[in-house]
Amino acid sequence: MKASMLTLLSAAIFLALPAAHAADNDLAALEKAARSEGQINSVGMPDSWADWKDTWHDITTQYGIKHSDTDMSSAQELAKFAAEKGNASADIGDVGAAFGPIAVAKGLAQPYKTSHWDQVPDWAKDKQGDWMLAYTGTIAFLVDKQQVKDVPHSWADLKKGKYVVTIGDVGVAAQAANGVLAANYALGGNEKDLTPALKYFGDLAKQGRLGLTDPVIANIEKGEIQVAVVWDFNGLNYRDQIDKNRYQVVIPSDGSVTSGYTTIINKYARHPNAAKLTREYIFSDAGQINLARGYARPIRAQYLTLPADVQAKLLPASEYKNAHPIKDQAAWDKTSKQLPALWQQDVMINMQQ
């Protein structure tokens, strides 16, 4: 950069501004401030999820910023932000769509609109930039064909099987909660009333077919899970990492849900500019392609040309004919908060019989 009077003036102004806001809407200043902070601490953004590995590699090598991640669920991330506040150890987290408004309501989010703001659909962001969905996923079945010979292609097929179905903890994981909603859609339900899905999973529990193991790659690889209800990008990733021939990923033909994940920049972040730069990179072409490489569907997909090898990783569009976005987000926000209690009351009680 040339040491002109304008540059010196800009630098003086930059230094006079609070660190948390110094770099907004000026990418050169943002990068400078982020490099100065030198660190980005994330939660819920592990290497194995949606190819965060390549994004973190790019950020650390291109900007000289060190990175660490602690994997946790969406609910745990927000609880951590709230508990630590002025002693924050996390700068940014990745949470399910329903948790974006929750973070705002609890005063935990710090806004930042990336330079690609206008290419993000209105339904996928809030007006202030407190949250922006970077990618979407659709609920799928990950089937271990060594243990399950009759691969289920629908929720109806799943109900008739003899194998154990693992969905995870609906009280803390957005993936698990959306798995319940996906089943509810297939059973004729909606976002306001989860009765059909609760009865469905309650029946599985009565049959001893509801697994309580966390459907993460380590447990899947050990053969502890026969059928997992997961996001398609997780299922495809796990399949390819473990054994492409052993596992099959299926979008249930009778109904599924497509939702997304958003970064939340911690209001109390110690490295706020590094967090903003991270969000900026995630929405860049390179960052969006990284997400697609991790089997997620980037929110800016219509503005991208995916490499052929990345496109080949994804399931055919025909698999998604009965998958659709959440129709009534406000209703789902309310119902999803009630889900842990309903799950305990209508599903988990059957595990004890």
Sequence and secondary structure as in RCSB ss.txt:
>XXXX:A:sequence
MKASMLTLLSAAIFLALPAAHAADNDLAALEKAARSEGQINSVGMPDSWADWKDTWHDITTQYGIKHSDTDMSSA
QELAKFAAEKGNASADIGDVGAAFGPIAVAKGLAQPYKTSHWDQVPDWAKDKQGDWMLAYTGTIAFLVDKQQVKD
VPHSWADLKKGKYVVTIGDVGVAAQAANGVLAANYALGGNEKDLTPALKYFGDLAKQGRLGLTDPVIANIEKGEI
QVAVVWDFNGLNYRDQIDKNRYQVVIPSDGSVTSGYTTIINKYARHPNAAKLTREYIFSDAGQINLARGYARPIR
AQYLTLPADVQAKLLPASEYKNAHPIKDQAAWDKTSKQLPALWQQDVMINMQQ
>XXXX:A:secstr
    HHHHHHHHHHHHS GGGTTTT HHHHHHHHHHH EEEEES  TTSTTHHHHHHHHHHHH  EEEEE   HH
HHHHHHHHHGGG   SEEEEETTHHHHHHHTT B     TTGGGS GGGB TTSS EEEEEEEEEEEEETTT SS
   SHHHHHH SS EE   TTT HHHHHHHHHHHHHTT  SS  HHHHHHHHHHHHTT EE S  SHHHHHTT  
SEEEEEHHHHHHHHHHH TTTEEEE  TT EEEEEEEEEEBTT SSHHHHHHHHHHHTSHHHHHHHHHTT EETT
GGG    HHHHTTS  GGGGTTEEE S HHHHHHHHHHHHHHHHHHTGGGGG 
